[in-house]
Amino acid sequence: MAKEKVRERGILSYFDYRKKTVAAGYAIMLAVLALLSYSMIYPFLVTIFNAFKTRGDIYTFPPTLLPREWVFGNFKEGFQFVDIVRYMLNTFAIYIGSMAFAIVCIGLAAFSLSHLKIPFRQGFTLFFMCTLLIPSATYMIPNYLNLKELQLLDSYWAFWLPSAANAFWILLLKSFFDGIHKELFEAARIDGASELRCFIGMAVPLSFPIIATILIFGFTASWNEWFWAGLVISSPDKYPIATAVYKYVLSGESNNIQVNVKFAVMTIVMVPPLLMFAFLQKYIIRGVNLSAVKG
């Protein structure tokens, strides 16, 4: 006898799809998803293809997505007009320092709230949760004044220190640490391991998915940071890439640059975050899912 083909059971079964109402609803859902995908992907495609157009080709009407004549010299002019490499290195310096402070300070705080017997532990957790309800714009001025008193303006410390006080990352790591069985740390303590050794030797290796998720979120925040950098950084040679693009490419100070070269610069700037999300997207999904699982 021929073996029957086994069908995996999803949210909707094979027999559900045979119903006209279910099929119509499923078709509508797919159409909505297709429209949402198109609305998100289309701006990226416009930016990328405009980077290969001539100036006149961009202003033609009706507009076309693909260029009539492919021009590759726009990228060379973009590198000549803006020192993209230097500003990218500045951004990576901000990112590496911010993540170093975040992993050490936030990791130790989350581990303490999860596995150490500290007084008022639930009160601290509630306090961190309440700070998530406060808009970030309300504490921007106090942060600026504190950094001014510490004489840390116009330096990357203005990015590194605030990154060590991210309440969302603390709660995210704490939720993950709560899922690690306490018996593992109890056994390590019996063998003579200190709390710091438990954190470095056990908690950090076990929490690589959620740490990778924080690293990706931190890269996105550092790469897109332009407003805060415009407040605390006054030296143009220390600008991150987003601030440099805003001041020299998109704002009124960029009248000397052609519009097709602007698109070329923006295309270059889009490449690193797109590559990171393309290769590390699985860590975001896995890390967020694991942080929601209680052991």
VOGU-3710 file (C-alpha; in Angstrom, 3 decimals, decimal comma):
1> makekvrerg> 0,000/0,000/0,000  1,162/3,477/-0,799  2,006/5,527/2,244  -0,272/8,436/2,920  1,362/11,836/2,817  1,720/13,192/6,330  0,692/16,839/6,706  1,935/18,898/9,607  -0,796/20,478/11,686  -0,489/24,242/12,002
11> ilsyfdyrkk> -2,856/26,806/13,445  -5,209/25,962/10,617  -5,577/22,372/9,444  -5,776/21,164/5,838  -9,522/20,823/6,155  -9,880/24,377/7,485  -8,343/25,749/4,288  -11,076/24,004/2,270  -13,698/26,247/3,857  -14,441/29,323/1,779
21> tvaagyaiml> -14,657/31,679/4,745  -11,313/30,495/6,126  -9,667/30,698/2,697  -11,021/34,240/2,181  -9,774/35,376/5,589  -6,389/33,791/4,942  -6,165/35,548/1,559  -7,005/38,911/3,153  -4,331/38,348/5,810  -1,724/37,559/3,164
31> avlallsysm> -2,728/40,656/1,175  -2,335/42,883/4,256  1,068/41,347/5,023  2,129/41,890/1,417  1,103/45,568/1,580  2,938/46,070/4,872  6,043/44,407/3,468  5,880/46,570/0,357  5,513/49,769/2,410  8,629/48,843/4,436
41> iypflvtifn> 10,824/47,562/1,606  9,968/50,232/-0,993  11,855/53,134/0,714  14,986/50,974/0,902  14,702/50,082/-2,777  14,186/53,730/-3,750  17,283/54,779/-1,808  19,436/52,005/-3,263  18,373/52,454/-6,891  18,544/56,267/-6,700
51> afktrgdiyt> 22,174/55,878/-5,682  22,850/54,518/-9,184  20,914/57,242/-11,058  21,975/60,513/-12,565  20,651/63,753/-11,090  18,305/64,276/-14,036  17,063/60,702/-13,851  15,915/61,208/-10,253  13,802/64,259/-11,142  12,163/62,742/-14,224
61> fpptllprew> 8,383/62,403/-14,258  6,833/59,918/-14,018  9,473/58,505/-11,680  10,876/55,028/-12,220  12,297/52,630/-9,669  15,147/51,290/-11,814  17,663/53,758/-13,254  17,670/54,378/-16,995  21,452/54,699/-16,885  23,503/52,982/-14,181
71> vfgnfkegfq> 26,057/55,351/-12,629  28,589/53,884/-10,186  30,617/57,060/-9,665  28,139/58,420/-7,117  29,683/56,258/-4,397  33,172/57,566/-5,133  31,921/61,142/-4,903  30,173/60,295/-1,634  33,429/59,081/-0,066  35,163/62,245/-1,290
81> fvdivrymln> 32,487/64,588/0,073  32,078/62,914/3,497  34,769/61,039/5,404  32,479/58,054/5,899  35,200/55,711/7,168  36,227/58,027/10,002  32,658/58,608/11,144  31,956/54,874/11,029  35,026/54,250/13,201  33,733/56,877/15,642
91> tfaiyigsma> 30,418/55,045/15,772  32,123/51,707/16,411  34,147/53,297/19,224  30,920/54,552/20,807  29,281/51,159/20,326  32,126/49,056/21,757  32,529/51,258/24,830  28,782/51,428/25,448  28,391/47,660/25,203  31,365/47,047/27,501
101> faivciglaa> 29,833/49,240/30,198  26,372/47,798/29,587  27,360/44,136/29,787  29,430/44,616/32,945  27,209/47,011/34,900  23,806/45,853/33,685  24,828/42,198/33,777  25,986/42,429/37,398  22,847/44,347/38,384  20,542/41,819/36,708
111> fslshlkipf> 22,436/38,880/38,223  22,218/40,459/41,679  18,463/41,012/41,384  17,948/37,450/40,181  20,272/35,258/42,260  21,552/37,241/45,245  19,736/37,832/48,509  19,813/41,610/48,590  17,438/43,762/50,659  14,459/45,333/48,899
121> rqgftlffmc> 15,103/43,258/45,773  11,500/43,442/44,600  11,442/47,163/45,280  14,458/47,716/43,041  12,856/45,645/40,302  9,637/47,659/40,576  11,643/50,883/40,443  13,349/49,827/37,216  9,992/48,878/35,727  8,531/52,265/36,634
131> tllipsatym> 11,375/54,106/34,905  10,273/52,532/31,626  7,115/54,643/31,841  9,121/57,886/31,854  9,730/59,420/28,388  13,413/59,616/27,547  13,119/63,319/26,676  12,337/64,175/30,314  15,721/63,043/31,647  17,790/64,237/28,705
141> ipnylnlkel> 18,445/67,656/30,265  19,426/66,223/33,694  21,827/63,835/31,944  23,326/66,726/30,024  23,784/68,800/33,179  25,377/65,878/35,031  27,831/65,274/32,206  28,619/68,987/32,109  29,404/69,021/35,835  31,648/65,981/35,369
151> qlldsywafw> 33,352/67,712/32,395  32,592/64,782/30,133  31,014/66,714/27,280  32,627/66,441/23,857  33,869/62,952/24,729  32,579/59,440/24,206  32,047/59,096/27,950  28,803/60,973/27,338  27,613/57,808/25,548  29,366/55,132/27,589
161> lpsaanafwi> 28,160/56,117/31,064  24,408/56,458/30,259  24,489/53,060/28,529  25,230/51,441/31,898  21,791/52,492/33,197  19,360/50,977/30,712  16,355/49,720/32,689  14,935/47,717/29,795  18,162/45,742/29,375  18,340/45,125/33,140
171> lllksffdgi> 14,844/43,629/33,166  15,557/41,660/29,997  18,686/40,090/31,487  17,014/39,531/34,844  14,149/37,696/33,174  16,677/35,423/31,470  18,722/34,869/34,635  15,521/33,897/36,472  15,264/30,926/34,107  18,675/29,551/35,120
181> hkelfeaari> 18,314/27,010/37,917  19,635/28,290/41,216  21,022/24,815/42,019  23,846/25,427/39,526  25,065/28,442/41,452  24,523/26,728/44,806  26,779/23,870/43,705  29,410/26,342/42,520  29,292/28,192/45,851  29,745/24,917/47,749
191> dgaselrcfi> 32,875/24,282/45,666  34,221/27,658/46,752  33,274/29,864/43,789  32,635/33,519/44,562  29,604/35,413/43,293  31,751/37,145/40,686  33,066/33,763/39,519  29,496/32,460/39,255  28,588/35,423/37,108  31,623/35,316/34,799
201> gmavplsfpi> 32,075/31,549/34,612  28,451/30,399/34,532  25,868/33,138/34,028  27,586/34,888/31,115  28,244/31,751/28,998  24,702/30,479/29,581  23,182/33,835/28,617  24,915/34,272/25,261  21,608/34,440/23,268  20,234/37,309/25,341
211> iatilifgft> 23,613/39,089/25,401  23,751/38,797/21,612  20,289/40,331/21,470  21,442/43,272/23,608  24,517/43,694/21,406  22,304/43,942/18,324  19,920/46,404/19,972  22,909/48,436/21,144  24,382/48,518/17,653  21,109/49,829/16,247
221> aswnewfwag> 20,927/52,526/18,927  24,550/53,609/18,376  24,236/53,592/14,598  21,066/55,698/14,592  22,116/58,122/17,337  22,247/61,692/16,052  20,247/63,971/18,349  22,082/63,195/21,596  25,399/63,324/19,753  24,507/66,773/18,446
231> lvisspdkyp> 24,077/67,951/22,048  27,125/66,457/23,741  29,661/66,389/20,877  30,956/69,716/19,591  34,062/68,552/17,707  33,173/67,556/14,124  35,943/64,945/14,024  34,171/63,015/16,830  30,739/62,855/15,199  29,112/59,429/14,830
241> iatavykyvl> 27,920/58,434/11,389  24,266/59,427/11,903  25,159/62,938/13,063  27,621/63,389/10,207  25,042/62,282/7,647  22,444/64,629/9,119  24,751/67,665/9,187  26,682/67,163/5,962  24,233/65,255/3,753  20,623/65,903/4,775
251> sgesnniqvn> 20,565/69,350/6,410  20,869/72,783/4,872  24,663/72,641/5,193  24,749/70,108/2,339  23,793/72,361/-0,567  26,980/71,515/-2,455  26,253/67,805/-2,709  24,092/66,414/-5,534  20,951/64,517/-4,652  22,130/61,294/-6,310
261> vkfavmtivm> 25,342/61,438/-4,248  23,196/61,866/-1,120  21,405/58,636/-1,928  24,760/56,952/-2,480  25,962/58,026/0,977  22,743/56,837/2,604  23,053/53,500/0,803  26,574/53,029/2,172  25,373/53,879/5,670  22,554/51,323/5,431
271> vppllmfafl> 24,860/48,401/4,635  26,343/47,592/8,115  23,030/47,426/10,043  21,374/45,479/7,225  24,191/42,937/7,248  24,033/42,614/11,012  20,296/41,986/10,985  20,592/39,565/8,072  23,149/37,352/9,820  22,141/37,781/13,482
281> qkyiirgvnl> 18,367/37,997/13,293  18,013/34,506/14,781  19,676/35,684/17,989  17,091/38,455/18,419  14,171/36,030/18,143  15,850/33,342/20,231  17,038/35,753/22,912  13,664/37,458/23,363  11,875/34,094/23,448  14,283/32,628/25,995
291> savkg> 14,042/35,709/28,216  10,300/35,087/28,474  10,701/31,447/29,586  10,792/30,777/33,274  12,774/27,798/34,527
//
